[in-house]
């Protein structure tokens, strides 16, 4: 709560801080071609620029500790992220009660990628992210080399 209050203070009084810019600055929706056309868009890309040095905030927001030695050679000081996501996955998860106690957290089984089409759609979205980054006029003068986390457990699934 104190961090939120400080963020509002910094923004409203000084015009700076975490609330001075939107965290997601652009989004794109499009179709993978895997679902029927009448289903509409099934993919979304969130575009997130960041150059924050607040490692705790990045860890909290993205779940990655960038102070870990494995990231030291991979992250330049200013970066952008293209976050591919499925808008209409075919996989179905479930949320059930853990107990009769209303204070117990529910049991959540997301079942990500239970349906094989979801992985195909996400790979299509990942490739679209690369295409936008590498062919867009907006990035032609500022884009460095592509960085893929070498420790990712999903690298074996991606064939570019």
N, C-alpha and C positions, 0 to 999 in steps of 0.2 A: 504494500500500500504506500509506503514511503517513497519507493522508486517511481510509482505512478504520479504521486503528488509532485515530486521533484521534476519529473518529465513535463507535467503541465506548467509548472512554474517556469522552467527553462524556455518552454515554447511561448507562453503568453507574455512573459515579461521580457525575455531576451531575444525571442525569435530564433531560437536554436535548440539543439537537443534531439532526442529520439523522436519526438512528435513533429519535428520540423519538416520531415519528409515522409511520404507514405512508404511503408515497407515493401509493398508490391506496387510497382509503378506502372505496369502494363500487363495486359492479359490478351491471349489469343485463343479463340475457339475454332476448331475445325474438325473435319471428319477423317477417320482412318480408312473408310471404305470397307471395313469388315462388317459393321452392322448395316442393316438395311437403311437406305437413304431416308425413309420416312421417320426413322429414329432420331434424325437430326445430328447435331454435333456430339461426338463421343470423346473428344480430347480437348485438353486445355493446357496452355503454357503460361506459367507465372514468370514474369521477368522481374528480377530483384537485383538492383545494383547495391553494392555496399562497400564501404571502405572504413568500416568501424574498427577501432582497435579494442573495443570492449569484448574481450574474450568470454567473459561470463554471460553476457547477453547473447552472443552467438551460440554458446553452448546451450543456453536455455531455449532459444528459439529454434535451433536446428539439431540439437542433440549430439553435436560433435564438438569434442574438445580440441580446438585447433592449436592448443599449446603442446599437444602430444608431439613428440619428435618426428613421427611419421609424416606430419604435415609441413614441417619446417621448410623443405625444399619445394613444396608443391604450391604454396599459396603466395601469390604476389600481393603487394600492399593494397592494391585497389582491384576489385573483382566484380563480376556480374554472375548471376546464376540464372539459368533457364531451368525451371522446375516443371517437368512434364507430369501430367496427371490424367487419370481416366475420369471422365464425367459420367459415363454410363457403363460401368463394369458389368460383366455377365456373372461374375462370381458373387455368391450371396453368403453373407455372414449371419451371425445371430447375436442377440443380446437376451440373456436370461437372468432370472434372479439367482443369486448365490445362496440365499437363505430367506427366511421369513422376516429377518431383521431389516428394517428400512435403512439402517446405517451401514450395512454391508455393501461394498461396491458390487455392481452387477458383473456377471461373467460375460466377457466380450470375446467372441470368436470371429475375427474379421474374414478368415478364409481367403486372404489375398491370393490371387492367381490360381484359384481352384479351377477356373475355366481357362483352358489354354488360349482362347481368343484374347483374354486380357493381357497376357504377355505380348502377344503379337501387336495389339493396339498400343501398348506402352512403348514397345520398340519403334513403332512407326512414329510416335510422338517424340521419342528421343532423337531419331534421325531428323525429324522436322526442326528440332531445336538446333542441331548442328547446321542444317541447311540455312536457317535464318541467320545464325551467327556468322557463318562463313561466306554468305553471298549478299548480305544486306549492306547497302551503302552506309548505313548508320555506324557500322563497326569496322569498315575497311581500313581506317587509319589508326584504330586503337586496339584492335583485337590481337592478342598475343597467341601463343600456341595453346592448343586444347589441353586441358588438364582433366585427367580421369584418375580418380583415387585408386592407386595400385592395390590397395588393401580391400577393395570392394569384393564382396562375396558374389556379386552378380556379373562380374566381368566375363566369366565363362559363358554367360547366356547371351552376350551381346556380340553379334557378328556384323561389323560395320562394312 
